[in-house]
Amino acid sequence: MTWTWSGSQQVTNMWNAAYTQSGTTVTAVNAAHNGAIPVGGSASFGFAGAPGGGGVPAVTCAAA
């Protein structure tokens, strides 16, 4: 999934996903230790970021 922060927020930690951040755009993908996610399956992840106070980003998802 991909999202764009509205300000200067940065991901500081993420679990159950691997991520890249370029400027304000963050992309999170399945972490290798999760294995394959089956059709119709689901996965969840969490993250911490700083500084707080930004608006809620729009999120896009795509199967890869």
CHARMM internal coordinates of N, CA and C (Angstrom, degrees):
IC EDIT
DIST 1 N 1 CA 1.4154
DIST 1 CA 1 C 1.5118
ANGL 1 N 1 CA 1 C 108.34
DIST 1 C 2 N 1.3085
ANGL 1 CA 1 C 2 N 115.98
DIHE 1 N 1 CA 1 C 2 N 155.39
DIST 2 N 2 CA 1.4624
ANGL 1 C 2 N 2 CA 121.67
DIHE 1 CA 1 C 2 N 2 CA -178.17
DIST 2 CA 2 C 1.5174
ANGL 2 N 2 CA 2 C 109.40
DIHE 1 C 2 N 2 CA 2 C -131.50
DIST 2 C 3 N 1.3144
ANGL 2 CA 2 C 3 N 115.49
DIHE 2 N 2 CA 2 C 3 N 141.91
DIST 3 N 3 CA 1.4572
ANGL 2 C 3 N 3 CA 119.90
DIHE 2 CA 2 C 3 N 3 CA 172.51
DIST 3 CA 3 C 1.5133
ANGL 3 N 3 CA 3 C 110.05
DIHE 2 C 3 N 3 CA 3 C -144.78
DIST 3 C 4 N 1.3248
ANGL 3 CA 3 C 4 N 114.89
DIHE 3 N 3 CA 3 C 4 N 162.20
DIST 4 N 4 CA 1.4591
ANGL 3 C 4 N 4 CA 121.29
DIHE 3 CA 3 C 4 N 4 CA 178.85
DIST 4 CA 4 C 1.5205
ANGL 4 N 4 CA 4 C 108.81
DIHE 3 C 4 N 4 CA 4 C -123.61
DIST 4 C 5 N 1.3061
ANGL 4 CA 4 C 5 N 115.90
DIHE 4 N 4 CA 4 C 5 N 124.21
DIST 5 N 5 CA 1.4598
ANGL 4 C 5 N 5 CA 121.32
DIHE 4 CA 4 C 5 N 5 CA 176.89
DIST 5 CA 5 C 1.5304
ANGL 5 N 5 CA 5 C 110.06
DIHE 4 C 5 N 5 CA 5 C -69.94
DIST 5 C 6 N 1.3095
ANGL 5 CA 5 C 6 N 115.65
DIHE 5 N 5 CA 5 C 6 N 153.93
DIST 6 N 6 CA 1.4658
ANGL 5 C 6 N 6 CA 120.15
DIHE 5 CA 5 C 6 N 6 CA 179.31
DIST 6 CA 6 C 1.5257
ANGL 6 N 6 CA 6 C 112.42
DIHE 5 C 6 N 6 CA 6 C -87.47
DIST 6 C 7 N 1.3198
ANGL 6 CA 6 C 7 N 116.80
DIHE 6 N 6 CA 6 C 7 N -10.75
DIST 7 N 7 CA 1.4679
ANGL 6 C 7 N 7 CA 119.93
DIHE 6 CA 6 C 7 N 7 CA -177.21
DIST 7 CA 7 C 1.5159
ANGL 7 N 7 CA 7 C 111.28
DIHE 6 C 7 N 7 CA 7 C -142.77
DIST 7 C 8 N 1.3113
ANGL 7 CA 7 C 8 N 116.37
DIHE 7 N 7 CA 7 C 8 N -137.62
DIST 8 N 8 CA 1.4711
ANGL 7 C 8 N 8 CA 121.87
DIHE 7 CA 7 C 8 N 8 CA -174.30
DIST 8 CA 8 C 1.5296
ANGL 8 N 8 CA 8 C 113.08
DIHE 7 C 8 N 8 CA 8 C -97.80
DIST 8 C 9 N 1.3279
ANGL 8 CA 8 C 9 N 118.34
DIHE 8 N 8 CA 8 C 9 N 20.53
DIST 9 N 9 CA 1.4585
ANGL 8 C 9 N 9 CA 121.26
DIHE 8 CA 8 C 9 N 9 CA -178.16
DIST 9 CA 9 C 1.5266
ANGL 9 N 9 CA 9 C 111.32
DIHE 8 C 9 N 9 CA 9 C -62.85
DIST 9 C 10 N 1.3140
ANGL 9 CA 9 C 10 N 115.20
DIHE 9 N 9 CA 9 C 10 N 148.88
DIST 10 N 10 CA 1.4595
ANGL 9 C 10 N 10 CA 123.08
DIHE 9 CA 9 C 10 N 10 CA 177.86
DIST 10 CA 10 C 1.5197
ANGL 10 N 10 CA 10 C 108.28
DIHE 9 C 10 N 10 CA 10 C -134.63
DIST 10 C 11 N 1.3290
ANGL 10 CA 10 C 11 N 117.64
DIHE 10 N 10 CA 10 C 11 N 139.90
DIST 11 N 11 CA 1.4596
ANGL 10 C 11 N 11 CA 121.20
DIHE 10 CA 10 C 11 N 11 CA 171.14
DIST 11 CA 11 C 1.5185
ANGL 11 N 11 CA 11 C 106.65
DIHE 10 C 11 N 11 CA 11 C -71.56
DIST 11 C 12 N 1.3358
ANGL 11 CA 11 C 12 N 116.67
DIHE 11 N 11 CA 11 C 12 N 130.36
DIST 12 N 12 CA 1.4642
ANGL 11 C 12 N 12 CA 120.86
DIHE 11 CA 11 C 12 N 12 CA 179.64
DIST 12 CA 12 C 1.5257
ANGL 12 N 12 CA 12 C 112.31
DIHE 11 C 12 N 12 CA 12 C -107.61
DIST 12 C 13 N 1.3439
ANGL 12 CA 12 C 13 N 117.66
DIHE 12 N 12 CA 12 C 13 N -18.81
DIST 13 N 13 CA 1.4529
ANGL 12 C 13 N 13 CA 122.07
DIHE 12 CA 12 C 13 N 13 CA 179.55
DIST 13 CA 13 C 1.5290
ANGL 13 N 13 CA 13 C 107.46
DIHE 12 C 13 N 13 CA 13 C -163.75
DIST 13 C 14 N 1.3316
ANGL 13 CA 13 C 14 N 117.73
DIHE 13 N 13 CA 13 C 14 N 145.01
DIST 14 N 14 CA 1.4623
ANGL 13 C 14 N 14 CA 121.29
DIHE 13 CA 13 C 14 N 14 CA 176.76
DIST 14 CA 14 C 1.5117
ANGL 14 N 14 CA 14 C 108.34
DIHE 13 C 14 N 14 CA 14 C -144.47
DIST 14 C 15 N 1.3381
ANGL 14 CA 14 C 15 N 117.39
DIHE 14 N 14 CA 14 C 15 N 142.67
DIST 15 N 15 CA 1.4478
ANGL 14 C 15 N 15 CA 121.43
DIHE 14 CA 14 C 15 N 15 CA 177.58
DIST 15 CA 15 C 1.5274
ANGL 15 N 15 CA 15 C 109.61
DIHE 14 C 15 N 15 CA 15 C -127.34
DIST 15 C 16 N 1.3291
ANGL 15 CA 15 C 16 N 114.85
DIHE 15 N 15 CA 15 C 16 N 147.69
DIST 16 N 16 CA 1.4679
ANGL 15 C 16 N 16 CA 125.39
DIHE 15 CA 15 C 16 N 16 CA -176.96
DIST 16 CA 16 C 1.5279
ANGL 16 N 16 CA 16 C 113.44
DIHE 15 C 16 N 16 CA 16 C 64.03
DIST 16 C 17 N 1.3143
ANGL 16 CA 16 C 17 N 117.73
DIHE 16 N 16 CA 16 C 17 N 18.58
DIST 17 N 17 CA 1.4619
ANGL 16 C 17 N 17 CA 122.86
DIHE 16 CA 16 C 17 N 17 CA 174.07
DIST 17 CA 17 C 1.5245
ANGL 17 N 17 CA 17 C 107.88
DIHE 16 C 17 N 17 CA 17 C -156.91
DIST 17 C 18 N 1.3169
ANGL 17 CA 17 C 18 N 114.99
DIHE 17 N 17 CA 17 C 18 N 158.39
DIST 18 N 18 CA 1.4632
ANGL 17 C 18 N 18 CA 121.54
DIHE 17 CA 17 C 18 N 18 CA 171.62
DIST 18 CA 18 C 1.5254
ANGL 18 N 18 CA 18 C 105.78
DIHE 17 C 18 N 18 CA 18 C -108.51
DIST 18 C 19 N 1.3123
ANGL 18 CA 18 C 19 N 117.89
DIHE 18 N 18 CA 18 C 19 N 146.75
DIST 19 N 19 CA 1.4595
ANGL 18 C 19 N 19 CA 119.18
DIHE 18 CA 18 C 19 N 19 CA -177.10
DIST 19 CA 19 C 1.5187
ANGL 19 N 19 CA 19 C 112.06
DIHE 18 C 19 N 19 CA 19 C -139.22
DIST 19 C 20 N 1.3159
ANGL 19 CA 19 C 20 N 113.63
DIHE 19 N 19 CA 19 C 20 N 158.17
DIST 20 N 20 CA 1.4545
ANGL 19 C 20 N 20 CA 121.77
DIHE 19 CA 19 C 20 N 20 CA 168.57
DIST 20 CA 20 C 1.5211
ANGL 20 N 20 CA 20 C 106.27
DIHE 19 C 20 N 20 CA 20 C -129.54
DIST 20 C 21 N 1.3021
ANGL 20 CA 20 C 21 N 116.08
DIHE 20 N 20 CA 20 C 21 N 148.63
DIST 21 N 21 CA 1.4549
ANGL 20 C 21 N 21 CA 121.10
DIHE 20 CA 20 C 21 N 21 CA 176.25
DIST 21 CA 21 C 1.5139
ANGL 21 N 21 CA 21 C 108.42
DIHE 20 C 21 N 21 CA 21 C -133.63
DIST 21 C 22 N 1.3261
ANGL 21 CA 21 C 22 N 115.07
DIHE 21 N 21 CA 21 C 22 N 126.76
DIST 22 N 22 CA 1.4537
ANGL 21 C 22 N 22 CA 122.08
DIHE 21 CA 21 C 22 N 22 CA 177.04
DIST 22 CA 22 C 1.5180
ANGL 22 N 22 CA 22 C 106.87
DIHE 21 C 22 N 22 CA 22 C -125.61
DIST 22 C 23 N 1.3194
ANGL 22 CA 22 C 23 N 116.19
DIHE 22 N 22 CA 22 C 23 N 106.69
DIST 23 N 23 CA 1.4660
ANGL 22 C 23 N 23 CA 119.79
DIHE 22 CA 22 C 23 N 23 CA -175.25
DIST 23 CA 23 C 1.5116
ANGL 23 N 23 CA 23 C 109.76
DIHE 22 C 23 N 23 CA 23 C 64.08
DIST 23 C 24 N 1.3208
ANGL 23 CA 23 C 24 N 117.29
DIHE 23 N 23 CA 23 C 24 N -121.88
DIST 24 N 24 CA 1.4642
ANGL 23 C 24 N 24 CA 121.16
DIHE 23 CA 23 C 24 N 24 CA -178.98
DIST 24 CA 24 C 1.5253
ANGL 24 N 24 CA 24 C 113.15
DIHE 23 C 24 N 24 CA 24 C -95.14
DIST 24 C 25 N 1.3368
ANGL 24 CA 24 C 25 N 118.00
DIHE 24 N 24 CA 24 C 25 N -2.69
DIST 25 N 25 CA 1.4608
ANGL 24 C 25 N 25 CA 121.38
DIHE 24 CA 24 C 25 N 25 CA -177.11
DIST 25 CA 25 C 1.5234
ANGL 25 N 25 CA 25 C 111.34
DIHE 24 C 25 N 25 CA 25 C -97.32
DIST 25 C 26 N 1.3307
ANGL 25 CA 25 C 26 N 116.08
DIHE 25 N 25 CA 25 C 26 N 128.23
DIST 26 N 26 CA 1.4611
ANGL 25 C 26 N 26 CA 122.75
DIHE 25 CA 25 C 26 N 26 CA 179.54
DIST 26 CA 26 C 1.5230
ANGL 26 N 26 CA 26 C 108.43
DIHE 25 C 26 N 26 CA 26 C -117.84
DIST 26 C 27 N 1.3364
ANGL 26 CA 26 C 27 N 116.40
DIHE 26 N 26 CA 26 C 27 N 135.01
DIST 27 N 27 CA 1.4552
ANGL 26 C 27 N 27 CA 121.71
DIHE 26 CA 26 C 27 N 27 CA 173.94
DIST 27 CA 27 C 1.5221
ANGL 27 N 27 CA 27 C 108.24
DIHE 26 C 27 N 27 CA 27 C -122.53
DIST 27 C 28 N 1.3322
ANGL 27 CA 27 C 28 N 116.15
DIHE 27 N 27 CA 27 C 28 N 126.73
DIST 28 N 28 CA 1.4639
ANGL 27 C 28 N 28 CA 122.23
DIHE 27 CA 27 C 28 N 28 CA 178.38
DIST 28 CA 28 C 1.5202
ANGL 28 N 28 CA 28 C 108.32
DIHE 27 C 28 N 28 CA 28 C -114.30
DIST 28 C 29 N 1.3321
ANGL 28 CA 28 C 29 N 116.32
DIHE 28 N 28 CA 28 C 29 N 134.35
DIST 29 N 29 CA 1.4626
ANGL 28 C 29 N 29 CA 122.33
DIHE 28 CA 28 C 29 N 29 CA 178.62
DIST 29 CA 29 C 1.5203
ANGL 29 N 29 CA 29 C 109.02
DIHE 28 C 29 N 29 CA 29 C -128.40
DIST 29 C 30 N 1.3170
ANGL 29 CA 29 C 30 N 116.09
DIHE 29 N 29 CA 29 C 30 N 163.33
DIST 30 N 30 CA 1.4548
ANGL 29 C 30 N 30 CA 121.34
DIHE 29 CA 29 C 30 N 30 CA -179.42
DIST 30 CA 30 C 1.5278
ANGL 30 N 30 CA 30 C 110.64
DIHE 29 C 30 N 30 CA 30 C -57.00
DIST 30 C 31 N 1.3112
ANGL 30 CA 30 C 31 N 116.54
DIHE 30 N 30 CA 30 C 31 N 133.41
DIST 31 N 31 CA 1.4664
ANGL 30 C 31 N 31 CA 121.39
DIHE 30 CA 30 C 31 N 31 CA 176.65
DIST 31 CA 31 C 1.5238
ANGL 31 N 31 CA 31 C 109.37
DIHE 30 C 31 N 31 CA 31 C -74.00
DIST 31 C 32 N 1.3114
ANGL 31 CA 31 C 32 N 116.89
DIHE 31 N 31 CA 31 C 32 N 143.02
DIST 32 N 32 CA 1.4655
ANGL 31 C 32 N 32 CA 121.99
DIHE 31 CA 31 C 32 N 32 CA -177.19
DIST 32 CA 32 C 1.5264
ANGL 32 N 32 CA 32 C 112.21
DIHE 31 C 32 N 32 CA 32 C -55.76
DIST 32 C 33 N 1.3331
ANGL 32 CA 32 C 33 N 118.20
DIHE 32 N 32 CA 32 C 33 N -35.68
DIST 33 N 33 CA 1.4651
ANGL 32 C 33 N 33 CA 119.91
DIHE 32 CA 32 C 33 N 33 CA -177.17
DIST 33 CA 33 C 1.5328
ANGL 33 N 33 CA 33 C 113.12
DIHE 32 C 33 N 33 CA 33 C -70.47
DIST 33 C 34 N 1.3437
ANGL 33 CA 33 C 34 N 118.17
DIHE 33 N 33 CA 33 C 34 N -11.68
DIST 34 N 34 CA 1.4672
ANGL 33 C 34 N 34 CA 120.69
DIHE 33 CA 33 C 34 N 34 CA 177.40
DIST 34 CA 34 C 1.5212
ANGL 34 N 34 CA 34 C 112.58
DIHE 33 C 34 N 34 CA 34 C -78.38
DIST 34 C 35 N 1.3180
ANGL 34 CA 34 C 35 N 118.16
DIHE 34 N 34 CA 34 C 35 N -20.40
DIST 35 N 35 CA 1.4552
ANGL 34 C 35 N 35 CA 121.08
DIHE 34 CA 34 C 35 N 35 CA -174.30
DIST 35 CA 35 C 1.5202
ANGL 35 N 35 CA 35 C 110.18
DIHE 34 C 35 N 35 CA 35 C 75.27
DIST 35 C 36 N 1.3185
ANGL 35 CA 35 C 36 N 116.94
DIHE 35 N 35 CA 35 C 36 N -165.97
DIST 36 N 36 CA 1.4646
ANGL 35 C 36 N 36 CA 122.02
DIHE 35 CA 35 C 36 N 36 CA -178.92
DIST 36 CA 36 C 1.5269
ANGL 36 N 36 CA 36 C 109.84
DIHE 35 C 36 N 36 CA 36 C -79.89
DIST 36 C 37 N 1.3016
ANGL 36 CA 36 C 37 N 116.08
DIHE 36 N 36 CA 36 C 37 N 143.02
DIST 37 N 37 CA 1.4562
ANGL 36 C 37 N 37 CA 121.63
DIHE 36 CA 36 C 37 N 37 CA 174.49
DIST 37 CA 37 C 1.5203
ANGL 37 N 37 CA 37 C 106.71
DIHE 36 C 37 N 37 CA 37 C -96.37
DIST 37 C 38 N 1.3374
ANGL 37 CA 37 C 38 N 118.47
DIHE 37 N 37 CA 37 C 38 N 120.07
DIST 38 N 38 CA 1.4617
ANGL 37 C 38 N 38 CA 120.02
DIHE 37 CA 37 C 38 N 38 CA -175.76
DIST 38 CA 38 C 1.5310
ANGL 38 N 38 CA 38 C 112.01
DIHE 37 C 38 N 38 CA 38 C -71.53
DIST 38 C 39 N 1.3321
ANGL 38 CA 38 C 39 N 115.29
DIHE 38 N 38 CA 38 C 39 N 160.68
DIST 39 N 39 CA 1.4602
ANGL 38 C 39 N 39 CA 120.85
DIHE 38 CA 38 C 39 N 39 CA 174.73
DIST 39 CA 39 C 1.5251
ANGL 39 N 39 CA 39 C 108.26
DIHE 38 C 39 N 39 CA 39 C -55.79
DIST 39 C 40 N 1.3056
ANGL 39 CA 39 C 40 N 116.68
DIHE 39 N 39 CA 39 C 40 N 130.63
DIST 40 N 40 CA 1.4575
ANGL 39 C 40 N 40 CA 121.31
DIHE 39 CA 39 C 40 N 40 CA -178.38
DIST 40 CA 40 C 1.5161
ANGL 40 N 40 CA 40 C 113.50
DIHE 39 C 40 N 40 CA 40 C 81.95
DIST 40 C 41 N 1.3433
ANGL 40 CA 40 C 41 N 116.67
DIHE 40 N 40 CA 40 C 41 N -3.72
DIST 41 N 41 CA 1.4544
ANGL 40 C 41 N 41 CA 120.99
DIHE 40 CA 40 C 41 N 41 CA 179.56
DIST 41 CA 41 C 1.5159
ANGL 41 N 41 CA 41 C 110.90
DIHE 40 C 41 N 41 CA 41 C -81.75
DIST 41 C 42 N 1.2994
ANGL 41 CA 41 C 42 N 115.53
DIHE 41 N 41 CA 41 C 42 N -179.36
DIST 42 N 42 CA 1.4571
ANGL 41 C 42 N 42 CA 120.24
DIHE 41 CA 41 C 42 N 42 CA 178.07
DIST 42 CA 42 C 1.5196
ANGL 42 N 42 CA 42 C 109.48
DIHE 41 C 42 N 42 CA 42 C -145.19
DIST 42 C 43 N 1.2899
ANGL 42 CA 42 C 43 N 114.40
DIHE 42 N 42 CA 42 C 43 N 163.46
DIST 43 N 43 CA 1.4580
ANGL 42 C 43 N 43 CA 121.76
DIHE 42 CA 42 C 43 N 43 CA 177.16
DIST 43 CA 43 C 1.5204
ANGL 43 N 43 CA 43 C 107.27
DIHE 42 C 43 N 43 CA 43 C -146.50
DIST 43 C 44 N 1.3018
ANGL 43 CA 43 C 44 N 115.99
DIHE 43 N 43 CA 43 C 44 N 156.06
DIST 44 N 44 CA 1.4607
ANGL 43 C 44 N 44 CA 119.50
DIHE 43 CA 43 C 44 N 44 CA 176.61
DIST 44 CA 44 C 1.5168
ANGL 44 N 44 CA 44 C 108.95
DIHE 43 C 44 N 44 CA 44 C -133.50
DIST 44 C 45 N 1.3166
ANGL 44 CA 44 C 45 N 115.34
DIHE 44 N 44 CA 44 C 45 N 157.02
DIST 45 N 45 CA 1.4535
ANGL 44 C 45 N 45 CA 120.88
DIHE 44 CA 44 C 45 N 45 CA 176.66
DIST 45 CA 45 C 1.5172
ANGL 45 N 45 CA 45 C 107.91
DIHE 44 C 45 N 45 CA 45 C -149.06
DIST 45 C 46 N 1.3044
ANGL 45 CA 45 C 46 N 114.83
DIHE 45 N 45 CA 45 C 46 N 167.27
DIST 46 N 46 CA 1.4534
ANGL 45 C 46 N 46 CA 120.46
DIHE 45 CA 45 C 46 N 46 CA 177.79
DIST 46 CA 46 C 1.5047
ANGL 46 N 46 CA 46 C 109.82
DIHE 45 C 46 N 46 CA 46 C -138.22
DIST 46 C 47 N 1.3153
ANGL 46 CA 46 C 47 N 115.38
DIHE 46 N 46 CA 46 C 47 N 163.48
DIST 47 N 47 CA 1.4507
ANGL 46 C 47 N 47 CA 118.65
DIHE 46 CA 46 C 47 N 47 CA 178.01
DIST 47 CA 47 C 1.5185
ANGL 47 N 47 CA 47 C 110.39
DIHE 46 C 47 N 47 CA 47 C -155.45
DIST 47 C 48 N 1.3148
ANGL 47 CA 47 C 48 N 113.63
DIHE 47 N 47 CA 47 C 48 N 159.96
DIST 48 N 48 CA 1.4646
ANGL 47 C 48 N 48 CA 121.72
DIHE 47 CA 47 C 48 N 48 CA 173.19
DIST 48 CA 48 C 1.5161
ANGL 48 N 48 CA 48 C 106.90
DIHE 47 C 48 N 48 CA 48 C -116.06
DIST 48 C 49 N 1.3001
ANGL 48 CA 48 C 49 N 116.13
DIHE 48 N 48 CA 48 C 49 N 148.83
DIST 49 N 49 CA 1.4487
ANGL 48 C 49 N 49 CA 120.33
DIHE 48 CA 48 C 49 N 49 CA -179.93
DIST 49 CA 49 C 1.5111
ANGL 49 N 49 CA 49 C 111.63
DIHE 48 C 49 N 49 CA 49 C -145.32
DIST 49 C 50 N 1.3057
ANGL 49 CA 49 C 50 N 116.20
DIHE 49 N 49 CA 49 C 50 N 164.62
DIST 50 N 50 CA 1.4607
ANGL 49 C 50 N 50 CA 121.71
DIHE 49 CA 49 C 50 N 50 CA 179.28
DIST 50 CA 50 C 1.5205
ANGL 50 N 50 CA 50 C 108.34
DIHE 49 C 50 N 50 CA 50 C -151.21
DIST 50 C 51 N 1.2626
ANGL 50 CA 50 C 51 N 123.75
DIHE 50 N 50 CA 50 C 51 N 155.86
DIST 51 N 51 CA 1.4609
ANGL 50 C 51 N 51 CA 123.85
DIHE 50 CA 50 C 51 N 51 CA -15.82
DIST 51 CA 51 C 1.5243
ANGL 51 N 51 CA 51 C 109.97
DIHE 50 C 51 N 51 CA 51 C -74.09
DIST 51 C 52 N 1.3114
ANGL 51 CA 51 C 52 N 117.11
DIHE 51 N 51 CA 51 C 52 N 159.57
DIST 52 N 52 CA 1.4614
ANGL 51 C 52 N 52 CA 122.25
DIHE 51 CA 51 C 52 N 52 CA 179.18
DIST 52 CA 52 C 1.5157
ANGL 52 N 52 CA 52 C 110.90
DIHE 51 C 52 N 52 CA 52 C -77.58
DIST 52 C 53 N 1.3035
ANGL 52 CA 52 C 53 N 115.29
DIHE 52 N 52 CA 52 C 53 N -175.15
DIST 53 N 53 CA 1.4544
ANGL 52 C 53 N 53 CA 121.12
DIHE 52 CA 52 C 53 N 53 CA 174.27
DIST 53 CA 53 C 1.5043
ANGL 53 N 53 CA 53 C 115.89
DIHE 52 C 53 N 53 CA 53 C 91.73
DIST 53 C 54 N 1.3210
ANGL 53 CA 53 C 54 N 118.38
DIHE 53 N 53 CA 53 C 54 N -1.49
DIST 54 N 54 CA 1.4572
ANGL 53 C 54 N 54 CA 120.18
DIHE 53 CA 53 C 54 N 54 CA 178.83
DIST 54 CA 54 C 1.5125
ANGL 54 N 54 CA 54 C 111.23
DIHE 53 C 54 N 54 CA 54 C -79.81
DIST 54 C 55 N 1.2949
ANGL 54 CA 54 C 55 N 116.28
DIHE 54 N 54 CA 54 C 55 N 163.54
DIST 55 N 55 CA 1.4515
ANGL 54 C 55 N 55 CA 120.92
DIHE 54 CA 54 C 55 N 55 CA 176.02
DIST 55 CA 55 C 1.5144
ANGL 55 N 55 CA 55 C 111.13
DIHE 54 C 55 N 55 CA 55 C -72.42
DIST 55 C 56 N 1.3199
ANGL 55 CA 55 C 56 N 115.75
DIHE 55 N 55 CA 55 C 56 N 168.35
DIST 56 N 56 CA 1.4536
ANGL 55 C 56 N 56 CA 121.21
DIHE 55 CA 55 C 56 N 56 CA 178.62
DIST 56 CA 56 C 1.5292
ANGL 56 N 56 CA 56 C 108.22
DIHE 55 C 56 N 56 CA 56 C -74.54
DIST 56 C 57 N 1.3396
ANGL 56 CA 56 C 57 N 117.99
DIHE 56 N 56 CA 56 C 57 N 125.55
DIST 57 N 57 CA 1.4672
ANGL 56 C 57 N 57 CA 119.89
DIHE 56 CA 56 C 57 N 57 CA -177.87
DIST 57 CA 57 C 1.5218
ANGL 57 N 57 CA 57 C 111.66
DIHE 56 C 57 N 57 CA 57 C -77.42
DIST 57 C 58 N 1.3165
ANGL 57 CA 57 C 58 N 116.41
DIHE 57 N 57 CA 57 C 58 N 153.71
DIST 58 N 58 CA 1.4640
ANGL 57 C 58 N 58 CA 121.64
DIHE 57 CA 57 C 58 N 58 CA 170.74
DIST 58 CA 58 C 1.5192
ANGL 58 N 58 CA 58 C 107.13
DIHE 57 C 58 N 58 CA 58 C -77.00
DIST 58 C 59 N 1.3270
ANGL 58 CA 58 C 59 N 116.90
DIHE 58 N 58 CA 58 C 59 N 139.37
DIST 59 N 59 CA 1.4521
ANGL 58 C 59 N 59 CA 122.05
DIHE 58 CA 58 C 59 N 59 CA -175.56
DIST 59 CA 59 C 1.5242
ANGL 59 N 59 CA 59 C 109.12
DIHE 58 C 59 N 59 CA 59 C -117.37
DIST 59 C 60 N 1.3389
ANGL 59 CA 59 C 60 N 116.88
DIHE 59 N 59 CA 59 C 60 N 138.86
DIST 60 N 60 CA 1.4580
ANGL 59 C 60 N 60 CA 121.26
DIHE 59 CA 59 C 60 N 60 CA 172.58
DIST 60 CA 60 C 1.5171
ANGL 60 N 60 CA 60 C 109.11
DIHE 59 C 60 N 60 CA 60 C -122.05
DIST 60 C 61 N 1.3240
ANGL 60 CA 60 C 61 N 116.64
DIHE 60 N 60 CA 60 C 61 N 143.40
DIST 61 N 61 CA 1.4599
ANGL 60 C 61 N 61 CA 121.85
DIHE 60 CA 60 C 61 N 61 CA -179.96
DIST 61 CA 61 C 1.5161
ANGL 61 N 61 CA 61 C 109.45
DIHE 60 C 61 N 61 CA 61 C -127.73
DIST 61 C 62 N 1.3242
ANGL 61 CA 61 C 62 N 115.69
DIHE 61 N 61 CA 61 C 62 N 147.06
DIST 62 N 62 CA 1.4601
ANGL 61 C 62 N 62 CA 120.67
DIHE 61 CA 61 C 62 N 62 CA 176.65
DIST 62 CA 62 C 1.5174
ANGL 62 N 62 CA 62 C 108.91
DIHE 61 C 62 N 62 CA 62 C -151.41
DIST 62 C 63 N 1.3187
ANGL 62 CA 62 C 63 N 116.41
DIHE 62 N 62 CA 62 C 63 N 140.74
DIST 63 N 63 CA 1.4655
ANGL 62 C 63 N 63 CA 121.08
DIHE 62 CA 62 C 63 N 63 CA 174.98
DIST 63 CA 63 C 1.5231
ANGL 63 N 63 CA 63 C 107.56
DIHE 62 C 63 N 63 CA 63 C -75.47
DIST 63 C 64 N 1.3108
ANGL 63 CA 63 C 64 N 115.14
DIHE 63 N 63 CA 63 C 64 N 141.22
DIST 64 N 64 CA 1.4579
ANGL 63 C 64 N 64 CA 119.32
DIHE 63 CA 63 C 64 N 64 CA 179.07
DIST 64 CA 64 C 1.4998
ANGL 64 N 64 CA 64 C 110.93
DIHE 63 C 64 N 64 CA 64 C -120.34
END
COOR INIT
IC SEED 1 N 1 CA 1 C
IC BUILD
